Amino acid sequence: MRIRIVDAFTDRPFTGNPAGVMLLDAFPDDSWLQNVALEVNHAETAFAHPLPEGEEADWALRWFTPVTEVAMCGHATLATAHVLHTTGARKGPVRFATRSGVLVAETAEDGTVTLDFPTAPLTAVDVPVGVAEALGAPVMAAFDTGPFVGDLLVELADERTVRALRPDHKALRTYSERGIIATARAEEPASEHDFVSRCFFPNVGIDEDAVTGSAHTALAPYWSQRLGRAALTGLQASPRSGLVRTEVRGARTLLSGRAVTVVEGELLV
């Protein structure tokens, strides 16, 4: 069985968010999938297999962190679409059957992958007591991001504050199902990005995620409403960094980015 490591939401190796990708004939038992994800030890490993003709989707897709299966993952979906395209396993748009419904990915001639994901429903909430102390910065506003994303979205004062965060990851575990999305408007209006974010997911074994597609299904509608534009670019200011181009279309959000395969090998077990 071939296994690949793909850097997603980037066009350069060793940046963006790395994901394991395995194309299978069928899903083995869950314990095997979890053990492979633990061995790969990246934020997510994606497992996919083709579905019969006539199904509502073309491929079944699941995502595992080193410690658990997750309901939605953008960067590993983009990585899987990239592998299908570059290996010739699937040409044209691909429909993935997932725990979050059918997700569509389309790869352009230049290699850009566009994902069609559900827009996260945002609900304003009171800023939880202690979250500012856990992050290490004052919080301007807080929002629940709904069941598929499962994060607390918080707006901070400015881009500099987001970049400087050194949170207490253990303390962040009590505030949401998955973790915290911290965001602010871009410091320079003329820069290549419109907003910045960082994502901390200690509840699924990821202290800080490099570039999080699923988080942008919440970030995109939040900043689109604030900035008055449907199409935006988000910079996830993690140490690896990456850009996510977003476009809100009502109940759906498009997420676009590039990917690079950096490792290809054979799984021996």
Sequence and secondary structure as in RCSB ss.txt:
>XXXX:A:sequence
MRIRIVDAFTDRPFTGNPAGVMLLDAFPDDSWLQNVALEVNHAETAFAHPLPEGEEADWALRWFTPVTEVAMCGH
ATLATAHVLHTTGARKGPVRFATRSGVLVAETAEDGTVTLDFPTAPLTAVDVPVGVAEALGAPVMAAFDTGPFVG
DLLVELADERTVRALRPDHKALRTYSERGIIATARAEEPASEHDFVSRCFFPNVGIDEDAVTGSAHTALAPYWSQ
RLGRAALTGLQASPRSGLVRTEVRGARTLLSGRAVTVVEGELLV
>XXXX:A:secstr
 EEEEEEES SSTTSSEEEEEEE SS   HHHHHHHHHHH SSEEEEEEE  TTSS SEEEEEE SS EES  HH
HHHHHHHHHHHHTS  S EEEEETTEEEEEEE TTS EEEEEE    EEE   TTHHHHHTS  SEEEE  TTT 
EEEEE S HHHHHH    TTGGGGSSSSEEEEEEE SSTTSS SEEEEEEEGGGTEEEES  TTTHHHHHHHHHH
HHT SEEEEEE SSS EEEEEEEETTEEEEEE EEEEEEEE   
